Amino acid sequence: MAACSREKFDTPIQIPSVQATIIKKARELGVSPEFILPEIKGAKVAIIGGGPSGIGTAVALRQLGYQPEIFDGEELGGQAALIPDARLDRGMLMSDLMWVAETFKIPHHKEQVMEPKSLLAQGYQAVVVAGGLNDPIRLNIPGDETAIYGMEILKQPGCFLFKGKRVALVGGAIAADQALTIAKAGAAHVEMITLESFAEMPLTLREKDILIEHNIQFSHRSRISEIVNEGGRTVGIKDQENPASGRRELSSGQDQGRGWLR
């Protein structure tokens, strides 16, 4: 899309939307592309994790003639299943995953594997651990003991923890998903603090428009240097971009609870 010549006239061709429309129409017509899979000649490989990396690995191995099998205690999708419906329709995601599993004949064992090496004794010649990035990058700045890390809010989209609160988020695409979820939960003010400019954010134009439609504010080219806490509660933040103003208030005499930071 970035190289599309139509950008000089109006807007680039929206490739993701075109693809989604073609796939939706094909499903309505009951047709699907056919793949000629190579004969299985390679080893049987166990893949731990049914998220994007695990599924991608399984498809690549099957196309090379190996026999991959996925182990995951949950449904396929992994953290991709946490993306809000406004950005990725869950029904379409699950339909895509089922199509991949069926087309490439990839078994899904709905069980959690605690010791990967144990699978080697069960007839698998290799084990791929594709558990995803579950540990968030920590800010390691003064006051971050009151910050909330991870993606718990995406697992509880109906949570009212932030209703009426002022919330700051640090991050990129995942923070955008969290910001959208928090805004829908009734937060009074939601602000994304990013190192990138608006144009550099790792989101499509439509995804950015969705954030704007939900009145999410942006502070670009900023880096938080301190989370200001009083009495165990977050009341403000300090950044390195505007040291003259120093502290930016998150509250105005009311209990705003904990700041939300990724």
HELIX and SHEET records of a PDB file:
HELIX    1   1 SER A    5  LYS A    8  5                                   4    
HELIX    2   2 ILE A   15  LEU A   29  1                                  15    
HELIX    3   3 PRO A   52  GLN A   63  1                                  12    
HELIX    4   4 GLY A   78  LEU A   82  5                                   5    
HELIX    5   5 ARG A   90  THR A  103  1                                  14    
HELIX    6   6 PRO A  116  GLN A  122  5                                   7    
HELIX    7   7 ASP A  144  THR A  146  5                                   3    
HELIX    8   8 GLU A  152  LYS A  155  1                                   4    
HELIX    9   9 ALA A  173  LYS A  184  1                                  12    
HELIX   10  10 LEU A  205  GLU A  213  1                                   9    
SHEET    1   A 4 HIS A 108  HIS A 109  0                                        
SHEET    2   A 4 GLN A  67  PHE A  71  1                                        
SHEET    3   A 4 LYS A  44  ILE A  48  1                                        
SHEET    4   A 4 ALA A 126  VAL A 129  1                                        
SHEET    1   B 3 ARG A 166  VAL A 170  0                                        
SHEET    2   B 3 HIS A 189  ILE A 193  1                                        
SHEET    3   B 3 GLN A 217  SER A 219  1                                        
SHEET    1   C 3 ILE A 224  GLU A 230  0                                        
SHEET    2   C 3 ARG A 233  ASP A 239 -1                                        
SHEET    3   C 3 ARG A 247  GLU A 249 -1                                        
END                                                                             
